[in-house]
Amino acid sequence: MLAVSVTRVVASFLLSSLPFLTAFAQQRPENSSESASTRQSVAAFIDAFNRHDGHGVAMSFANDAEFTSVRGATAHGRQQIEAFYAGVFAGRLKNAHRTATVTSVRMLSPTLASVDATWEITGSTTDEGALIPLRRGILTVILAKDTNVWLILVYHELELTPTQ
């Protein structure tokens, strides 16, 4: 009798959990090929940044991308983004080196992903040319898949204040 009750409880639990388990199984795991592709797109952006290649950086973005820098500068579309980076690579970031660590990838749909990362920059200067110590921050990008290539659609970054 007890075995029958336990079996019914377990069966009831499994049946009531079926919608949850089905939805969970349909989610894409972070280590999916799409997640890996989004990480590669972020890496391509960082590589172009470290080459101080404004055009290469802009090619990491969708044609109609929205960009906001740590200083609140905005750019809309590849042409403005390329112009922004050409300017900073000729000035404050001409000797900068950036690293980024992707901390999460969330697949919003088969063609949209949200990526969070932490970043560090060395070698940047003030507008007057004084060397700035190590800078750290966070970055959130929304990527859109366009013919099997993930491009940055929305870019927002924040610089973290150093702790004393």
Contacts in CASP RR format, 6 or more apart in sequence:
PFRMAT RR
TARGET T0000
AUTHOR 0000-0000-0000
METHOD contacts of the structure
MODEL  1
MLAVSVTRVVASFLLSSLPFLTAFAQQRPENSSESASTRQSVAAFIDAFN
RHDGHGVAMSFANDAEFTSVRGATAHGRQQIEAFYAGVFAGRLKNAHRTA
TVTSVRMLSPTLASVDATWEITGSTTDEGALIPLRRGILTVILAKDTNVW
LILVYHELELTPTQ
27 107 0 8 1.000
28 34 0 8 1.000
28 35 0 8 1.000
28 107 0 8 1.000
29 35 0 8 1.000
30 104 0 8 1.000
30 105 0 8 1.000
32 107 0 8 1.000
34 107 0 8 1.000
34 110 0 8 1.000
34 113 0 8 1.000
34 145 0 8 1.000
35 105 0 8 1.000
35 107 0 8 1.000
35 113 0 8 1.000
37 150 0 8 1.000
38 105 0 8 1.000
38 113 0 8 1.000
38 115 0 8 1.000
38 143 0 8 1.000
38 150 0 8 1.000
39 102 0 8 1.000
39 105 0 8 1.000
39 115 0 8 1.000
40 150 0 8 1.000
41 60 0 8 1.000
41 143 0 8 1.000
41 149 0 8 1.000
41 150 0 8 1.000
41 151 0 8 1.000
41 152 0 8 1.000
42 100 0 8 1.000
42 102 0 8 1.000
42 115 0 8 1.000
42 117 0 8 1.000
42 141 0 8 1.000
43 100 0 8 1.000
44 60 0 8 1.000
45 57 0 8 1.000
45 60 0 8 1.000
45 152 0 8 1.000
46 98 0 8 1.000
46 99 0 8 1.000
46 100 0 8 1.000
48 54 0 8 1.000
48 56 0 8 1.000
48 57 0 8 1.000
48 59 0 8 1.000
48 60 0 8 1.000
49 57 0 8 1.000
49 85 0 8 1.000
49 96 0 8 1.000
49 98 0 8 1.000
50 97 0 8 1.000
50 98 0 8 1.000
52 89 0 8 1.000
52 93 0 8 1.000
52 94 0 8 1.000
52 96 0 8 1.000
53 89 0 8 1.000
54 82 0 8 1.000
54 85 0 8 1.000
54 86 0 8 1.000
54 89 0 8 1.000
55 82 0 8 1.000
56 82 0 8 1.000
57 81 0 8 1.000
57 82 0 8 1.000
57 85 0 8 1.000
58 78 0 8 1.000
58 79 0 8 1.000
58 81 0 8 1.000
58 82 0 8 1.000
58 85 0 8 1.000
59 78 0 8 1.000
60 151 0 8 1.000
60 152 0 8 1.000
61 67 0 8 1.000
61 77 0 8 1.000
61 78 0 8 1.000
61 81 0 8 1.000
61 151 0 8 1.000
61 152 0 8 1.000
61 153 0 8 1.000
61 155 0 8 1.000
62 77 0 8 1.000
62 78 0 8 1.000
62 144 0 8 1.000
62 146 0 8 1.000
62 151 0 8 1.000
62 152 0 8 1.000
62 153 0 8 1.000
63 77 0 8 1.000
63 78 0 8 1.000
64 76 0 8 1.000
64 77 0 8 1.000
64 153 0 8 1.000
65 76 0 8 1.000
65 77 0 8 1.000
65 78 0 8 1.000
65 81 0 8 1.000
65 151 0 8 1.000
65 152 0 8 1.000
65 153 0 8 1.000
65 154 0 8 1.000
65 155 0 8 1.000
66 74 0 8 1.000
66 76 0 8 1.000
66 77 0 8 1.000
66 153 0 8 1.000
66 154 0 8 1.000
66 155 0 8 1.000
67 74 0 8 1.000
67 75 0 8 1.000
67 76 0 8 1.000
67 77 0 8 1.000
67 80 0 8 1.000
67 81 0 8 1.000
67 84 0 8 1.000
67 155 0 8 1.000
68 74 0 8 1.000
68 155 0 8 1.000
68 156 0 8 1.000
68 157 0 8 1.000
69 84 0 8 1.000
69 157 0 8 1.000
70 137 0 8 1.000
70 157 0 8 1.000
70 158 0 8 1.000
70 159 0 8 1.000
73 84 0 8 1.000
75 81 0 8 1.000
75 83 0 8 1.000
75 84 0 8 1.000
91 125 0 8 1.000
92 124 0 8 1.000
92 125 0 8 1.000
92 126 0 8 1.000
92 127 0 8 1.000
92 129 0 8 1.000
93 121 0 8 1.000
93 124 0 8 1.000
94 125 0 8 1.000
95 123 0 8 1.000
95 124 0 8 1.000
95 125 0 8 1.000
96 121 0 8 1.000
96 122 0 8 1.000
96 123 0 8 1.000
96 124 0 8 1.000
97 121 0 8 1.000
97 122 0 8 1.000
97 123 0 8 1.000
98 119 0 8 1.000
98 120 0 8 1.000
98 121 0 8 1.000
99 119 0 8 1.000
99 120 0 8 1.000
100 117 0 8 1.000
100 118 0 8 1.000
100 119 0 8 1.000
100 120 0 8 1.000
100 139 0 8 1.000
101 117 0 8 1.000
101 118 0 8 1.000
101 119 0 8 1.000
102 115 0 8 1.000
102 116 0 8 1.000
102 117 0 8 1.000
103 116 0 8 1.000
103 117 0 8 1.000
103 118 0 8 1.000
104 114 0 8 1.000
104 115 0 8 1.000
104 116 0 8 1.000
105 113 0 8 1.000
105 114 0 8 1.000
105 115 0 8 1.000
106 113 0 8 1.000
106 114 0 8 1.000
106 115 0 8 1.000
107 113 0 8 1.000
108 114 0 8 1.000
108 142 0 8 1.000
110 145 0 8 1.000
111 144 0 8 1.000
111 145 0 8 1.000
112 142 0 8 1.000
112 143 0 8 1.000
112 144 0 8 1.000
112 145 0 8 1.000
112 153 0 8 1.000
113 142 0 8 1.000
113 143 0 8 1.000
113 145 0 8 1.000
113 150 0 8 1.000
114 140 0 8 1.000
114 141 0 8 1.000
114 142 0 8 1.000
114 143 0 8 1.000
115 140 0 8 1.000
115 141 0 8 1.000
115 142 0 8 1.000
115 143 0 8 1.000
116 138 0 8 1.000
116 139 0 8 1.000
116 140 0 8 1.000
117 138 0 8 1.000
117 139 0 8 1.000
117 140 0 8 1.000
117 141 0 8 1.000
118 136 0 8 1.000
118 137 0 8 1.000
118 138 0 8 1.000
118 139 0 8 1.000
119 136 0 8 1.000
119 137 0 8 1.000
119 138 0 8 1.000
119 139 0 8 1.000
119 157 0 8 1.000
120 134 0 8 1.000
120 135 0 8 1.000
120 136 0 8 1.000
120 137 0 8 1.000
121 134 0 8 1.000
121 135 0 8 1.000
122 134 0 8 1.000
122 135 0 8 1.000
123 131 0 8 1.000
123 132 0 8 1.000
124 131 0 8 1.000
124 132 0 8 1.000
124 135 0 8 1.000
125 131 0 8 1.000
125 132 0 8 1.000
126 132 0 8 1.000
133 162 0 8 1.000
135 159 0 8 1.000
136 159 0 8 1.000
136 160 0 8 1.000
136 162 0 8 1.000
137 157 0 8 1.000
137 158 0 8 1.000
137 159 0 8 1.000
137 160 0 8 1.000
138 157 0 8 1.000
138 158 0 8 1.000
138 160 0 8 1.000
139 155 0 8 1.000
139 156 0 8 1.000
139 157 0 8 1.000
139 158 0 8 1.000
140 155 0 8 1.000
140 156 0 8 1.000
140 157 0 8 1.000
141 152 0 8 1.000
141 153 0 8 1.000
141 154 0 8 1.000
141 155 0 8 1.000
141 156 0 8 1.000
142 152 0 8 1.000
142 153 0 8 1.000
142 154 0 8 1.000
143 150 0 8 1.000
143 151 0 8 1.000
143 152 0 8 1.000
143 153 0 8 1.000
144 150 0 8 1.000
144 151 0 8 1.000
144 153 0 8 1.000
145 151 0 8 1.000
END
